[in-house]
Amino acid sequence: MDINIVFNVLTVFNILALLYSMLLIKRIGFHNVKRIKTYLSIIFTFYFCGFLYIEGYFIKHGFVDHSGTAVLVISTIATQTLVMTLWIISRLLNHFLIIKKINNSYGILVSGNKSVTYTKSLSSKVELGVPFSFIKIKINNNKKLIDSSTDRIFGKVVSHAVLILKKTLKNKHLDFFHDNREIIIISYSTSKDELTHIATEMHDALMSPILMNEQHFLLQPIMGCVISTSKITTVEEIVKQADIACYKAKKLGLIIDFYRSTYTKSIHEEVEILNKLIYAIPNNEFELHYQPIVNSIDKTIHGYEALIRWPQEDGTMIPPDKFIKVAENNNYIKGITRWVVNQVTHDIAGFKRENLHPQVHINVSTLDLHDDDLYDQLFTLVRSQKLHPSDVILEVTESALMTDVDSAYLMLSKLSELGFYISIDDFGTGYSSLSLLRVLSFNQIKIDQSFIRNMSIGNSDYAIVASTIYLAHSLGCNVVAEGVEDKELFHELKELGCDYIQGYYISKPQEFTKMVHWSLKQVEREKQLVLA
């Protein structure tokens, strides 16, 4: 075949291929990938210039030898390679665009630009002032589920969860979105009752295990909701408020919680306390106050409860019920317990120097029962004879015990073997008080003050207190009634056989020096009564 005919055919073929390449580059531009389009346009320009040069050379000089034919074939192959590469890129981008459209139709956020879809929707609603609500679902156990599978598989589980919710709530006019960890729902309803009903339906739907890759995933959803108001001006504010609502829902044990303006203040307060807490122990900012516990028969001093206080430079006091919870949530409670034990050890020596020999009650946190830190500290103090176990009673609340009964049982058994008395605090407020008494052995029961303050002869609280005292004595435990604030309560408890009394009727908590003076006066008064 004449080489010129081949040349003319391939020239036409290559020109058509280059034109098609231009069309493909234009299509690629439609996918909003400008950088890729720019790179491909530069490559195409080099190809096109090279093609024109080769064509011009052959037209001007003809085919001198076989090398010219090889150049013609190579240029044709290169051109076709360019076309095929552009065609593959175009098809791949088109494929991902289709997936993106499908995902968006299900409200799914594709990776690389996860927040765009729902933030655009939120922005438009905020700008237009359209009433709506924003629900965020966090998976509380996501870390555990990811550790037991992979991040990619967990992402599929969340995607499947969205499909379940869409099917369950198909007539509720909700917009669904998600990424690998969270699910977002935008609703046009602003009724708390309706939204609570929707949340309950979603919670029930997500409670069924999801089978993925031959593994069952049981989700633990936590929901926070923000109902739009005219005060909300940015998407970031809405998302932040939803996160706070999720945090509160988890903390309060609710299926869903609705954001309130007071929540932000509460969060800021917790952050402020945490920032101060970091330096509290190194700067020795805590103090111990002691509240006396007396014998109900003759009011002689039986012991004291050590109560931690945190005074501030401005003269105010951060209450224990605020900073203890923050300390527990951020793993600072063990450092506080260590400080309390050391300070109590020091103060017991001070009481003994004044010829006072009380038992001091120390409150033990949930986290103190989960490892050997407290045990090791007490063991070291006992072995070095800085502390005698008979001088201390360890108080543990029911809620602390119920967190992990097995761990509590092991730790309390070890502490009992070391010689320490164990008291169950706030008895009666938990759900398993009797079962705890059956499983764990205690030396003492403290009846919660909510029963003491409301008791009067004939009412239910009176019956509960009387029954508890009888039960405790039957089990070989003594009983302390806390929160006793008047003479009538004192005598009622005395008649019921309560062993020890604690409360404002006896004395308010006082710092160590003042409590020593108070105690010495009490001892002197007792001596005078004996002499009289």
C-alpha positions in Angstrom: 0.0 0.0 0.0 1.2 3.5 -0.9 2.7 5.2 2.2 1.1 8.5 1.3 -2.4 6.9 1.4 -1.6 5.5 4.9 -0.3 8.9 5.9 -3.5 10.6 4.7 -5.7 8.1 6.5 -3.8 8.3 9.8 -3.8 12.1 9.6 -7.6 12.2 9.3 -7.9 9.6 12.1 -5.5 11.5 14.4 -7.3 14.8 13.7 -10.6 13.2 14.7 -9.0 11.8 17.8 -7.6 15.1 18.8 -11.0 16.8 18.3 -12.6 14.1 20.5 -9.9 14.7 23.1 -10.9 18.4 23.2 -14.5 17.3 23.7 -13.5 15.0 26.6 -11.4 17.7 28.3 -14.5 20.0 28.0 -16.6 17.3 29.6 -14.1 16.8 32.4 -14.4 20.5 33.1 -18.1 20.0 33.9 -17.2 17.9 36.9 -15.8 20.9 38.7 -12.3 19.6 38.8 -10.5 22.7 37.5 -7.0 21.6 38.4 -7.3 18.3 36.5 -8.7 20.1 33.5 -5.8 22.6 33.5 -3.2 19.8 33.7 -4.9 17.8 30.8 -5.2 21.0 28.7 -1.4 21.6 29.0 -0.7 18.0 28.1 -3.1 18.2 25.1 -1.4 21.4 23.9 2.0 19.7 23.8 0.5 16.7 22.0 -1.2 19.0 19.5 1.9 21.1 18.8 3.9 17.9 18.4 1.3 16.5 15.9 1.3 19.7 13.9 5.1 19.7 13.7 5.2 16.0 12.6 2.5 16.6 10.0 4.2 19.7 8.7 7.5 17.9 8.4 6.1 15.0 6.4 4.1 17.3 4.1 7.3 19.3 3.4 9.9 16.6 3.2 7.9 13.4 2.4 9.1 10.0 3.6 12.8 9.7 3.2 13.2 6.2 4.7 11.5 3.7 7.0 12.2 5.8 10.1 9.6 8.3 8.9 7.0 5.5 8.9 8.0 4.5 12.5 7.6 8.1 13.6 4.1 8.2 11.9 3.1 5.0 13.7 4.4 6.2 17.1 2.7 9.6 16.8 -0.6 7.7 16.0 -0.2 5.4 19.0 0.6 8.4 21.3 -2.5 10.2 20.1 -4.7 7.2 20.6 -3.2 6.7 24.1 -4.1 10.3 24.9 -7.6 9.7 23.7 -8.0 6.5 25.7 -6.5 8.1 28.9 -8.9 11.1 28.6 -11.8 8.8 27.9 -11.0 6.7 31.1 -10.7 9.8 33.2 -14.0 11.1 31.9 -15.8 7.8 32.6 -14.3 7.6 36.1 -15.3 11.2 37.0 -18.8 10.5 35.5 -19.1 7.4 37.6 -18.2 9.3 40.8 -20.6 12.1 39.9 -23.4 9.5 39.6 -22.5 8.1 43.0 -22.4 11.5 44.4 -25.9 12.3 43.1 -27.2 9.0 44.5 -25.6 9.7 47.9 -27.0 13.2 47.9 -30.5 11.9 47.1 -30.1 9.8 50.3 -28.5 12.8 52.1 -25.1 11.1 52.3 -22.1 13.4 52.6 -19.3 12.2 50.3 -15.7 12.2 51.6 -13.5 15.1 50.8 -16.4 17.6 51.2 -18.5 16.0 53.9 -20.2 19.1 55.3 -21.1 20.9 52.1 -24.5 19.4 51.5 -26.1 20.0 54.9 -24.3 23.3 55.6 -25.7 24.7 52.4 -29.1 23.6 53.3 -28.8 25.1 56.8 -27.3 28.3 55.4 -30.3 28.8 53.1 -32.8 28.2 55.9 -31.0 30.6 58.2 -30.8 33.3 55.6 -34.5 32.9 54.7 -35.6 32.7 58.3 -37.4 29.4 57.6 -38.4 27.6 60.8 -36.7 24.2 61.2 -34.9 21.9 63.6 -31.5 20.4 63.4 -30.9 16.9 65.0 -27.5 15.4 65.3 -27.1 11.7 66.1 -23.8 10.6 67.6 -22.9 7.0 68.0 -21.7 6.7 71.6 -19.8 3.5 71.1 -18.3 4.3 67.7 -14.7 3.9 68.9 -15.4 0.4 70.2 -17.2 -0.6 67.0 -14.4 0.8 64.8 -11.8 -1.0 66.9 -13.7 -4.3 66.5 -13.9 -3.8 62.6 -12.4 -1.0 60.5 -13.3 2.7 60.0 -14.5 1.9 56.4 -16.8 -0.9 57.6 -18.2 1.3 60.3 -18.9 4.0 57.7 -20.9 1.4 55.8 -22.8 0.6 59.0 -23.7 4.3 59.5 -24.7 4.6 55.8 -27.0 1.5 56.3 -28.4 3.1 59.5 -29.4 6.2 57.5 -31.3 4.0 55.0 -33.1 2.3 57.9 -34.1 5.7 59.3 -35.3 6.9 55.9 -37.5 3.8 55.5 -38.9 4.1 59.1 -39.6 7.8 58.7 -40.4 8.1 55.0 -43.5 10.2 55.6 -42.0 12.7 58.1 -40.5 15.1 55.5 -37.0 14.8 56.9 -33.7 15.5 55.2 -30.9 13.0 56.1 -27.1 13.4 55.9 -24.2 11.6 57.3 -20.5 11.1 57.4 -18.5 8.2 58.8 -19.3 9.0 62.5 -22.5 11.1 62.7 -26.0 11.3 61.3 -27.6 14.7 60.6 -31.4 15.2 60.2 -33.1 18.5 59.2 -36.8 18.7 60.0 -39.4 21.4 59.2 -41.1 20.6 62.5 -40.4 22.8 65.5 -42.6 21.0 68.0 -40.7 19.4 70.9 -43.4 16.8 71.3 -43.3 15.8 67.6 -39.5 15.8 67.5 -39.4 13.7 70.7 -41.7 11.2 69.0 -39.5 11.2 65.9 -36.4 10.7 68.1 -38.1 7.8 69.9 -38.9 6.1 66.5 -35.3 6.7 65.3 -33.9 5.3 68.6 -36.1 2.2 68.3 -35.1 1.7 64.7 -31.4 1.9 65.5 -31.6 -0.5 68.4 -31.8 -3.5 66.1 -28.3 -5.0 65.3 -27.0 -4.2 61.8 -25.3 -7.1 60.0 -22.3 -6.0 58.0 -19.4 -8.2 56.7 -20.8 -11.1 58.8 -20.6 -9.0 62.0 -23.5 -7.7 64.0 -23.2 -4.0 65.0 -25.3 -2.7 67.9 -25.4 1.1 67.8 -25.8 3.4 70.9 -27.3 6.5 69.5 -27.2 9.9 71.3 -29.3 12.7 69.9 -29.1 16.5 70.4 -31.6 18.9 68.8 -31.6 22.6 68.1 -34.8 24.3 67.2 -34.1 27.4 65.0 -34.7 30.8 66.4 -34.1 34.3 65.1 -31.1 34.6 67.4 -29.2 31.9 65.5 -27.2 33.6 62.8 -24.6 31.0 61.7 -24.4 27.4 60.8 -21.4 26.9 63.0 -23.5 28.1 66.0 -26.2 25.6 65.2 -23.8 22.7 64.9 -22.0 23.7 68.1 -25.3 23.9 70.0 -26.3 20.4 68.7 -23.0 19.0 70.0 -23.7 20.5 73.4 -27.2 19.0 73.4 -25.7 15.6 72.5 -23.3 15.9 75.5 -26.2 16.8 77.8 -28.3 13.9 76.5 -25.4 11.5 77.2 -24.8 13.0 80.7 -28.5 12.9 81.6 -29.2 9.4 80.0 -31.8 10.7 77.6 -32.8 9.6 74.1 -32.7 13.2 72.9 -32.1 16.5 74.6 -33.0 20.0 73.3 -30.4 22.7 73.4 -31.1 25.5 75.9 -29.2 28.7 76.4 -28.2 27.7 79.9 -26.3 24.8 78.5 -23.6 27.0 77.0 -23.2 28.7 80.4 -22.9 25.3 82.1 -20.3 24.1 79.6 -18.3 27.2 80.0 -18.4 26.8 83.7 -17.2 23.2 83.5 -14.3 24.3 81.2 -13.4 27.1 83.7 -13.4 24.6 86.6 -11.3 22.2 84.7 -8.7 24.8 83.8 -8.5 25.8 87.5 -8.5 22.1 88.6 -5.2 21.4 86.8 -3.4 23.7 89.3 -5.5 23.1 92.4 -3.4 20.3 93.9 0.1 21.6 92.9 -0.9 25.0 94.5 -2.4 23.3 97.5 -5.7 25.1 97.0 -8.0 22.5 98.7 -9.0 22.4 102.3 -10.6 19.7 104.5 -13.5 20.5 106.7 -14.7 18.0 109.3 -18.3 17.4 110.4 -18.7 15.4 113.7 -20.6 12.2 114.0 -21.8 11.5 117.5 -23.2 8.6 119.5 -27.0 8.9 119.7 -27.2 7.8 123.3 -24.9 10.4 124.9 -23.7 12.6 122.1 -20.1 11.6 122.6 -17.9 12.0 119.6 -17.6 8.9 117.5 -15.8 10.4 114.5 -15.8 12.9 111.7 -16.5 13.0 108.0 -13.8 14.6 106.0 -15.4 17.0 103.4 -13.3 18.7 100.8 -13.6 22.4 100.1 -12.1 24.6 97.4 -11.9 28.3 98.3 -11.2 30.9 95.7 -9.1 34.0 95.8 -12.2 36.2 95.6 -13.6 34.6 98.8 -16.1 32.4 97.0 -16.2 28.6 97.2 -16.6 26.1 94.3 -19.1 23.5 95.7 -17.9 19.9 95.7 -20.9 18.7 93.8 -19.6 20.8 90.8 -15.9 20.2 90.8 -16.0 16.5 91.9 -18.0 15.6 88.8 -15.7 17.5 86.5 -12.7 15.8 88.2 -14.3 12.3 87.7 -15.1 13.0 84.0 -11.5 14.2 83.3 -9.6 11.7 85.4 -8.4 14.2 88.1 -10.4 12.5 90.9 -7.6 10.1 91.7 -5.3 12.9 92.4 -7.9 14.5 94.7 -8.4 11.3 96.6 -4.7 10.9 97.1 -4.5 14.4 98.5 -7.5 13.8 100.8 -6.0 10.5 102.2 -2.6 12.2 102.8 -4.3 15.2 104.5 -6.5 13.0 106.6 -3.5 11.0 107.7 -1.8 14.2 108.8 -5.0 15.5 110.6 -5.6 12.2 112.5 -2.1 12.6 114.0 -3.2 16.2 115.0 -6.4 14.9 116.6 -4.4 12.4 118.6 -2.0 15.0 119.8 -5.0 16.7 121.4 -6.0 13.3 122.9 -8.9 12.9 120.5 -9.2 9.5 118.9 -11.9 9.6 116.3 -12.6 7.5 113.2 -12.5 9.7 110.1 -14.8 9.0 107.2 -13.3 9.4 103.7 -15.4 9.4 100.6 -14.2 7.1 97.8 -15.0 7.8 94.1 -16.2 5.2 91.5 -12.8 5.4 89.7 -10.9 4.7 92.9 -12.5 1.2 92.9 -11.3 0.3 89.4 -7.6 0.0 90.0 -5.0 -0.4 92.7 -4.0 3.2 93.2 -6.0 3.9 96.3 -5.1 0.4 97.7 -1.4 0.9 97.1 -1.5 4.3 98.8 -3.3 3.0 101.9 -1.1 -0.1 102.0 2.0 2.0 102.0 0.7 4.3 104.8 -0.4 1.3 106.9 3.0 -0.6 106.4 4.9 2.6 107.4 2.6 2.9 110.4 1.6 6.5 109.4 -2.0 5.3 109.4 -3.9 2.7 111.4 -6.9 1.1 109.5 -9.1 1.4 112.6 -8.8 5.2 112.4 -10.5 5.3 108.9 -13.9 4.4 107.5 -14.1 4.4 103.7 -17.5 5.6 102.4 -18.7 4.3 99.0 -21.9 5.5 97.4 -24.4 3.1 95.9 -24.0 4.6 92.4 -20.2 4.0 92.6 -20.8 0.4 93.5 -23.4 -0.2 90.8 -21.1 1.0 88.0 -19.1 -2.2 88.2 -20.1 -4.5 91.0 -17.4 -7.1 90.3 -14.5 -4.5 90.4 -16.1 -3.0 93.6 -16.3 -6.3 95.3 -12.7 -7.2 94.6 -11.4 -3.8 95.7 -13.5 -3.6 98.8 -12.5 -7.1 99.8 -8.8 -6.2 99.6 -9.4 -3.0 101.6 -11.3 -4.9 104.3 -8.5 -7.5 104.5 -6.1 -4.5 105.0 -8.2 -3.6 108.1 -10.4 -0.7 106.9 -14.1 -0.4 107.7 -16.4 0.1 104.8 -19.5 2.2 104.9 -22.2 2.4 102.2 -23.2 6.0 101.7 -26.5 7.5 100.6 -28.2 4.2 101.3 -31.7 3.9 99.8 -31.2 6.1 96.8 -30.0 3.4 94.5 -32.0 0.7 92.7 -30.2 -2.3 94.1 -29.5 -1.5 97.8 -30.6 -4.9 99.1 -28.7 -6.9 96.4 -25.6 -4.9 97.3 -25.9 -5.9 101.0 -26.3 -9.5 99.8 -23.2 -9.5 97.6 -20.8 -7.1 99.5 -20.0 -7.0 103.1 -20.2 -3.6 104.9 -19.5 -2.5 108.4 -21.8 0.5 108.3 -24.8 1.9 106.5 -25.4 5.7 106.2 -29.1 6.5 105.5 -29.5 9.2 102.9 -30.5 12.6 104.3 -33.5 12.8 101.9 -35.2 10.1 104.0 -34.1 11.6 107.3 -35.3 15.2 106.7 -38.7 14.1 105.5 -39.4 11.5 108.1 -42.2 11.9 110.7 -43.9 9.3 112.7 -46.4 7.3 110.5 -45.1 8.4 107.0 -43.3 6.2 104.4 -39.9 7.7 105.0 -40.2 6.9 108.7 -41.0 3.3 107.8 -38.0 3.1 105.4 -35.6 4.5 108.1 -37.0 2.1 110.8 -36.7 -0.9 108.4 -33.2 0.1 107.3 -32.0 0.3 110.9 -33.5 -3.1 111.7 -32.0 -4.6 108.6 -28.5 -3.1 109.2 -28.4 -4.4 112.8 -29.6 -7.8 111.6 -26.6 -7.9 109.2 -24.1 -6.8 111.9 -23.8 -3.2 110.7 -24.1 0.0 112.6 -26.1 2.9 111.3 -25.4 6.6 110.7 -28.2 9.0 110.0 -27.0 12.1 108.1 -28.8 15.4 107.6 -30.2 15.7 111.1 -31.1 19.3 111.7 -33.3 19.5 114.7 -33.8 18.0 118.2 -37.0 16.2 117.3 -35.3 14.2 114.5 -32.4 13.4 116.8 -34.8 11.9 119.4 -36.9 10.0 116.9 -33.7 8.4 115.5 -32.5 7.6 119.0 -35.7 5.8 119.8 -35.5 3.8 116.5 -32.1 2.6 117.7 -29.9 4.5 115.2 -26.3 4.3 116.4 -24.8 7.5 115.2 -26.1 11.0 114.2 -24.6 13.5 111.8 -26.0 16.9 110.8 -26.3 20.6 111.5 -28.1 19.9 114.8 -24.7 18.6 116.1 -22.4 20.9 114.1 -21.7 22.3 110.7 -18.5 21.2 108.9 -15.5 23.2 110.2 -11.9 23.4 109.2 -9.5 21.3 111.3 -8.4 23.9 114.0 -11.9 25.0 114.7 -13.1 21.4 114.8 -10.4 20.5 117.4 -11.5 23.4 119.6 -15.2 22.4 119.2 -14.3 18.8 120.1 -12.3 19.8 123.2 -15.2 21.8 124.4 -17.5 18.8 123.9 -15.1 16.6 125.9 -14.9 19.1 128.7 -18.7 19.4 128.8 -19.0 15.6 129.0 -16.6 15.6 131.9 -18.6 18.2 133.8 -21.8 16.2 133.2 -20.2 13.1 134.7 -19.0 15.1 137.7 -22.5 16.6 138.2 
